[in-house]
Amino acid sequence: SIQHFMDILQNFHPALLRPSGVVKYNNEYILWDGHHSATLALCVGMDAVPCVVYECNSVEEINQILEKPTVENIDLEQILDMIEFTEELKDEVIKRYGK
């Protein structure tokens, strides 16, 4: 949705960009999670976006990947543990993903 895209743009900071989920199947890359963030990153001039790539050899493997929980299921404390941050960035993470 355009509104969701605009909401992301309003609060966009490259340091907080979560990896998009990608499946590699038959030498093609299929974006399955993080469409809005990846599109926004490219629109603001980033040459590449972080991705988690799952290599699959069958449609069954793809279906298993699509059932995996995404980063949305990570809680705030896990996010803060995974990144190095300044106090300003920590405040921004808490503001966006707060308790």
Secondary structure as UniProt FT lines:
FT   HELIX           2..10
FT   HELIX           14..16
FT   STRAND          20..25
FT   TURN            26..27
FT   STRAND          28..33
FT   HELIX           35..43
FT   TURN            44..45
FT   STRAND          51..56
FT   HELIX           59..66
FT   HELIX           71..73
FT   HELIX           76..82
FT   HELIX           87..97
//
